[in-house]
Amino acid sequence: MQKERPVSLVLDNGTVFYGKSFGYEQSTNGEVVFSTAMVGYPESLTDPSYSGQILVVTFPLVGNYGVPSGETQANGLSVFFESEKIHTQAIIVSDYSFEYSHWNAQKSLSQWLKDEKIVGIYDIDTRELTKILRENGSMKGKIVFENEDIDFADPNLINQVAVVSCKEVIHYGKGDKKIVLVDCGVKHNIIRCFLKRNVEVIRVPWDYDFNNLEYDGLFISNGPGDPNLCDAAVNNIKKAMQNDKPIFGICMGNQLLSKAAGAKVYKLKYGHRSHNQPVRMAGTNKCFITSQNHGYAVDNSTLPEDWEPLFINMNDGTNEGIRHKSKPYFSAQFHPEASSGPTDTEFLFDEFVNLL
């Protein structure tokens, strides 16, 4: 029998859910968000875009395939994860599988959470919780163990990009072309996608002025939190746009490129976090199934005349990417590198590399 310590999830509207702990046992707080992905919890938990957030997984059974090893390649990239550590504040599931089975599993999800000091709760009615989040929007929440009450906290008031970005310049690979990668919280599979296309990557901190470096193209990564707190990155992107070198952005990169162009960004009610978001390429009937993780969106109505939407979300009509009408600048709000998720849109990496 497992030892089951009771724990509570308290939302900032006063709603309380009672569950049981299967991770690290210490009260924590953050923004409560939900993902409808059926698989991929190792990738989601190590995605820096979840920094400061409490992740609710809507798929009822979690943990059944365990967790792979944390081994790294010679270049320092994780073999199986999307960064060096877990970035969520906590994970909330309905039914946790204490038994796991997978050819690649090295430990249980429970043990991994305990090793990384991350809270995990199960036996929560995640359907009801998700209904509340859809109705009210993403909410502040706290996970409280007995006699350990803490205050609510809004992670969007903190520059989360600065929290997760690298602190020094890092080089990867030797290729025919060289790109600068502005690290706003980059997922490792983005770097892997460039390396397998024979591209040299110079990874720089989010606020690093890269404009004096020699490079063939600029890439702006995904990342967590409010893009309106990243003015230093926006100003560097504006300077880069004066030399007409190709620019490609993903997720946060879409929002920062849009802000550099002069558009505005706003917070979505509950965001897009799933493997099954349909997007349409603007001006065509081409539709793609995409992996997404973001809480902010670009306001299409504020795009300047020389810019236009590149992709549109088929569920709610929000922006999923932009492009310049004459210069080689474009972006995607979704994750074409997937990991985990569908790989329908990985061709965007090829299009960017072909522009270099």
Long-range contacts (C-beta under 8 A, 24 or more apart in sequence): 2-98, 5-145, 6-146, 7-119, 7-121, 7-143, 7-144, 7-145, 8-143, 8-144, 9-54, 9-92, 9-121, 9-124, 9-129, 9-141, 9-142, 9-143, 9-144, 10-141, 10-142, 10-143, 10-144, 11-132, 11-139, 11-140, 11-141, 12-139, 12-140, 12-141, 12-152, 13-132, 13-136, 13-139, 15-132, 17-124, 17-125, 17-128, 17-129, 19-92, 19-121, 19-122, 19-123, 19-124, 20-121, 20-122, 20-123, 21-119, 21-120, 21-121, 21-145, 22-63, 22-96, 22-98, 22-109, 22-110, 22-113, 22-120, 22-121, 22-122, 23-90, 23-91, 23-110, 23-113, 23-114, 23-118, 23-119, 23-120, 23-121, 24-113, 24-114, 24-116, 24-117, 24-118, 24-119, 24-120, 25-119, 25-145, 26-117, 26-119, 26-145, 26-148, 27-119, 27-142, 27-143, 27-144, 27-145, 27-148, 27-149, 27-150, 28-54, 28-89, 28-90, 28-119, 28-142, 28-143, 28-150, 29-54, 29-89, 29-140, 29-141, 29-142, 29-143, 29-150, 29-151, 29-152, 29-153, 30-54, 30-88, 30-89, 30-90, 30-140, 30-141, 30-142, 30-153, 30-155, 31-138, 31-139, 31-140, 31-141, 31-154, 31-155, 31-156, 31-295, 32-56, 32-92, 32-129, 32-133, 32-138, 32-139, 32-140, 32-141, 33-133, 33-138, 33-270, 33-271, 33-273, 33-295, 34-58, 34-126, 34-129, 34-130, 34-133, 34-270, 34-273, 35-273, 35-274, 35-293, 36-273, 36-274, 36-275, 36-276, 37-273, 37-274, 37-275, 37-276, 37-291, 37-340, 37-341, 38-275, 39-65, 39-275, 39-340, 40-275, 40-340, 40-341, 41-91, 41-109, 42-67, 42-68, 42-80, 42-81, 43-81, 43-82, 43-339, 43-340, 44-88, 44-293, 44-340, 45-86, 45-87, 45-88, 45-91, 45-118, 46-78, 46-81, 46-82, 46-83, 46-84, 46-85, 46-86, 46-87, 47-82, 47-83, 47-87, 47-187, 47-222, 47-293, 48-82, 48-83, 48-87, 48-164, 48-185, 48-186, 48-187, 48-222, 48-223, 48-224, 49-87, 49-185, 49-187, 49-222, 49-223, 49-224, 49-251, 49-252, 49-293, 49-294, 50-87, 50-88, 50-224, 50-293, 51-87, 51-88, 51-155, 51-160, 51-163, 51-164, 51-185, 51-224, 51-225, 52-89, 52-153, 52-155, 52-156, 52-158, 52-160, 52-163, 52-224, 52-225, 53-88, 53-89, 53-155, 53-224, 54-88, 54-89, 54-90, 54-91, 54-92, 54-141, 54-143, 55-88, 55-90, 55-91, 55-92, 56-92, 56-93, 56-124, 56-126, 56-129, 56-130, 56-133, 57-91, 57-92, 57-93, 57-94, 57-126, 58-126, 58-127, 58-130, 60-93, 60-94, 60-95, 60-126, 61-94, 61-95, 61-97, 62-91, 62-93, 62-94, 62-95, 62-96, 62-97, 62-109, 62-122, 63-93, 63-96, 63-97, 63-98, 63-100, 63-108, 63-109, 63-110, 64-97, 64-99, 64-100, 64-101, 65-100, 65-101, 65-102, 65-105, 66-100, 66-101, 66-102, 66-105, 66-106, 66-107, 66-108, 66-109, 67-105, 67-106, 67-107, 67-108, 67-109, 67-111, 67-112, 68-102, 68-104, 68-105, 68-106, 69-104, 69-106, 75-172, 75-173, 75-195, 76-170, 77-172, 77-188, 77-191, 77-192, 78-188, 80-104, 81-188, 82-187, 82-188, 82-189, 82-339, 83-164, 83-185, 83-187, 83-188, 85-116, 86-112, 86-113, 86-116, 86-118, 87-164, 87-185, 87-224, 88-118, 89-118, 89-119, 89-143, 90-118, 90-119, 90-120, 90-121, 90-143, 91-118, 91-119, 91-120, 91-121, 92-120, 92-121, 92-122, 92-124, 92-126, 92-129, 93-120, 93-121, 93-122, 93-124, 93-126, 94-122, 94-123, 94-124, 94-125, 94-126, 94-127, 95-122, 95-123, 96-120, 96-122, 96-123, 119-143, 133-270, 134-269, 134-270, 137-269, 137-270, 138-269, 138-270, 138-271, 138-295, 155-224, 155-225, 156-225, 156-226, 156-267, 156-295, 158-225, 158-229, 159-225, 159-226, 159-229, 159-230, 160-185, 160-223, 160-224, 160-225, 160-226, 161-185, 161-206, 161-223, 161-224, 161-225, 161-229, 161-230, 161-233, 161-252, 162-206, 162-207, 163-224, 164-223, 164-224, 165-205, 165-206, 165-207, 165-223, 166-203, 166-204, 166-205, 167-205, 168-205, 169-202, 169-203, 169-204, 169-205, 169-208, 170-202, 170-203, 171-200, 171-201, 171-202, 171-203, 172-200, 172-201, 172-203, 173-198, 173-199, 173-200, 173-201, 174-200, 175-199, 175-200, 177-216, 177-217, 177-353, 177-356, 178-202, 178-214, 178-215, 178-216, 179-215, 179-216, 179-217, 179-218, 179-219, 179-356, 180-204, 180-210, 180-213, 180-215, 180-217, 180-218, 180-219, 181-219, 181-221, 182-206, 182-208, 182-210, 182-218, 182-219, 182-220, 182-221, 182-233, 182-236, 182-237, 182-253, 182-256, 183-221, 184-220, 184-221, 184-222, 184-223, 184-230, 184-233, 184-252, 184-253, 184-256, 185-221, 185-222, 185-223, 185-224, 185-252, 186-221, 186-222, 186-223, 187-221, 187-222, 187-335, 187-337, 187-339, 189-337, 189-338, 189-339, 190-219, 190-221, 190-222, 190-250, 190-337, 192-337, 193-337, 193-346, 193-349, 194-219, 194-349, 194-353, 197-349, 197-350, 197-353, 199-353, 199-356, 206-230, 206-232, 206-233, 207-232, 207-233, 207-236, 208-236, 209-236, 209-239, 210-236, 210-240, 211-236, 211-239, 211-240, 215-245, 216-245, 216-246, 216-356, 217-245, 217-246, 217-247, 217-248, 217-352, 217-355, 217-356, 218-245, 218-246, 218-247, 218-248, 219-247, 219-248, 219-249, 219-250, 219-253, 219-352, 220-247, 220-248, 220-249, 220-250, 220-252, 220-253, 220-256, 220-257, 220-331, 221-249, 221-250, 221-251, 221-252, 221-253, 222-250, 222-251, 222-252, 222-253, 222-293, 222-294, 222-335, 223-251, 223-252, 223-253, 224-252, 226-267, 226-296, 227-252, 227-255, 227-256, 227-259, 227-265, 227-296, 228-259, 228-265, 230-256, 230-259, 234-259, 234-260, 235-260, 241-327, 241-329, 244-327, 244-328, 245-328, 246-328, 246-329, 246-352, 246-355, 246-356, 247-328, 247-329, 247-330, 247-331, 248-330, 248-331, 248-348, 248-352, 249-330, 249-331, 249-332, 250-331, 250-332, 250-334, 250-335, 250-336, 250-337, 251-292, 251-293, 251-294, 251-332, 251-333, 251-334, 251-335, 252-294, 253-331, 254-298, 254-319, 254-320, 254-321, 254-322, 254-331, 254-332, 254-333, 255-294, 255-296, 255-297, 255-298, 255-333, 257-322, 257-329, 257-331, 258-298, 258-303, 258-307, 258-319, 258-322, 258-331, 261-303, 261-304, 261-307, 261-322, 261-324, 261-329, 262-302, 262-303, 262-304, 263-298, 263-299, 263-302, 263-303, 263-304, 263-307, 263-322, 264-298, 264-299, 264-302, 265-296, 265-297, 265-298, 265-299, 266-296, 266-297, 266-299, 267-295, 267-296, 268-294, 268-295, 268-296, 268-297, 268-318, 270-295, 271-295, 271-296, 272-313, 272-318, 272-333, 272-334, 275-338, 275-340, 275-341, 275-342, 276-342, 277-313, 277-315, 277-334, 278-313, 278-314, 278-315, 279-311, 279-312, 279-313, 279-314, 279-320, 279-321, 279-334, 280-311, 280-312, 280-314, 281-310, 281-311, 282-308, 282-309, 282-310, 282-311, 282-312, 287-314, 288-342, 288-344, 288-345, 289-342, 289-344, 290-320, 290-334, 290-335, 290-336, 290-341, 290-342, 290-344, 290-345, 291-334, 291-335, 291-338, 291-339, 291-340, 291-341, 291-342, 292-333, 292-334, 292-335, 293-335, 294-333, 297-333, 298-322, 298-333, 328-355
